């Protein structure tokens, strides 16, 4: 593994995106009745997954942006 902080940060952002997608899909499975959990749990997981996949990576990128 390299010591390049940009590569490490990029990998972290990608991990957040993929985990958000996984959480969203889990919520969809609950909502569709494939998993025996309350429907509200599906809504919550879909919302959290969307936030995790779409908004958190940009927050991390802005936080980690190298000052000029």
Secondary structure, 3 states (H helix, E strand, C coil): CCCCHHHHHHHHHHHHHHHHHHHHHHHHHHHCCCCCCCHHHHHHHHHHHHHHHHHHHHHHHHHHCCCC
